[in-house]
Amino acid sequence: MQHEAIEQTKLFNWITFARAAIPELDMLYHIPNGGYRNKREAANLKRQGVRAGVPDLCLPVARGNYHGLYIELKYGTNTVTENQREWLNRLQAQGYAVAICYGWEQAKHVLEKYLAISKGEKNA
C-alpha cells in the first residue's frame, strides 16, 4: 500500500509542473478511501459515506462523451479487488472513463491521452 502512496505522490509532483501547460490537471483529486483505520474511525467514516472499492483518483473534466475520468492506481503485482472492479464497471456504465494504472507514469500517460480528447469526439 505504501508503494501506491509513493506513486501517487510522484504523480501529483508531476502535476505541479504540468498544470501550467494542462490547467485541467489542477482538478485531479484523491479519494482517501484506503488506509489503516481503527474500528471506531472506520465505522464513523462508513456512516459518513466511505465506500469500499471507490477508485483512488477522480478528474471531473468532461472529454468526448465522457463525464470525467476515474483512475485506480496500483503498484507492482497488486491487483484490483472485486469491489474496485465493480465500481469501475458501474462508473463506466454511467459514462465515465476509467483506468487501472500501474505506477505514476502510466497514470500520467492516461491523463494526457484523456485530456487530448476533443469535446464531442466519439470515445474510442
C-alpha positions in Angstrom: 0.0 0.0 0.0 2.8 2.4 0.8 4.3 1.9 -2.7 1.0 3.1 -4.2 1.1 6.2 -2.0 4.6 7.0 -3.2 3.5 6.6 -6.8 0.5 8.9 -6.2 2.8 11.5 -4.7 5.1 11.3 -7.8 2.0 11.8 -10.0 1.0 14.9 -8.1 4.6 16.2 -8.1 4.5 15.9 -12.0 1.1 17.7 -12.0 2.6 20.6 -10.0 4.7 21.4 -13.1 2.5 20.1 -15.9 -0.6 22.1 -14.9 1.0 25.2 -16.4 0.6 23.6 -19.8 -2.5 21.5 -19.0 -4.6 23.5 -16.4 -7.3 20.9 -16.2 -4.9 18.7 -14.2 -5.4 21.0 -11.3 -8.8 19.5 -10.9 -7.5 15.9 -10.2 -8.1 14.8 -6.7 -7.5 11.8 -4.5 -10.4 10.0 -2.8 -8.9 8.8 0.5 -10.9 5.6 1.0 -8.0 3.3 1.7 -5.5 3.0 4.5 -5.5 1.6 8.0 -8.1 2.9 10.5 -9.0 1.7 13.9 -12.5 0.2 14.2 -14.1 3.3 15.7 -12.8 5.6 12.9 -13.7 3.1 10.2 -17.3 2.8 11.5 -17.5 6.6 11.7 -16.2 7.0 8.1 -18.6 4.3 6.8 -21.6 6.2 8.4 -20.3 9.3 6.5 -20.3 7.6 3.2 -17.0 5.9 2.6 -17.5 3.1 0.2 -15.1 0.1 -0.4 -13.7 0.0 -3.9 -14.1 3.6 -4.9 -11.2 4.5 -7.3 -8.2 6.4 -6.0 -8.3 9.4 -8.3 -11.0 11.5 -10.0 -10.6 14.1 -12.7 -14.0 15.8 -13.0 -13.3 17.2 -16.5 -15.6 16.1 -19.4 -14.0 15.0 -22.6 -15.6 13.4 -25.7 -18.7 11.7 -24.5 -17.2 11.1 -21.0 -18.3 13.0 -17.9 -14.9 12.6 -16.3 -12.1 10.1 -15.5 -11.5 7.8 -12.6 -8.2 6.1 -12.0 -7.4 3.1 -9.7 -3.6 3.4 -9.1 -1.7 0.2 -8.4 1.9 -0.8 -8.0 3.9 -3.9 -8.8 1.8 -7.1 -8.8 -1.0 -5.6 -6.8 -4.4 -6.2 -8.4 -7.8 -4.7 -8.2 -10.3 -6.1 -5.7 -13.7 -7.3 -6.7 -15.2 -4.1 -5.1 -12.8 -2.0 -7.1 -13.7 -3.8 -10.4 -17.4 -3.4 -9.6 -17.0 0.4 -9.0 -15.0 0.8 -12.2 -17.7 -1.1 -14.2 -20.5 0.9 -12.6 -18.8 4.2 -13.3 -18.1 3.2 -16.9 -21.8 2.3 -17.3 -22.6 5.9 -16.2 -20.5 7.5 -18.9 -17.1 7.9 -17.1 -13.8 6.9 -18.5 -12.0 4.5 -16.1 -8.4 3.2 -16.0 -6.3 0.9 -13.8 -2.8 2.3 -13.9 0.3 0.6 -12.6 2.6 3.4 -11.4 2.5 7.1 -11.8 4.0 7.1 -15.3 1.1 5.1 -16.7 -1.4 7.3 -14.9 0.4 10.4 -16.4 0.0 8.8 -19.9 -3.7 8.1 -19.3 -4.3 11.6 -18.1 -2.6 13.2 -21.1 -4.4 10.9 -23.5 -7.8 11.6 -21.9 -7.3 15.4 -21.8 -6.3 15.3 -25.5 -9.8 14.1 -26.5 -11.8 16.9 -28.0 -15.3 17.7 -26.6 -17.9 15.9 -28.6 -15.4 13.5 -30.1 -16.6 9.9 -30.1 -14.9 7.8 -27.4 -12.6 5.1 -28.6 
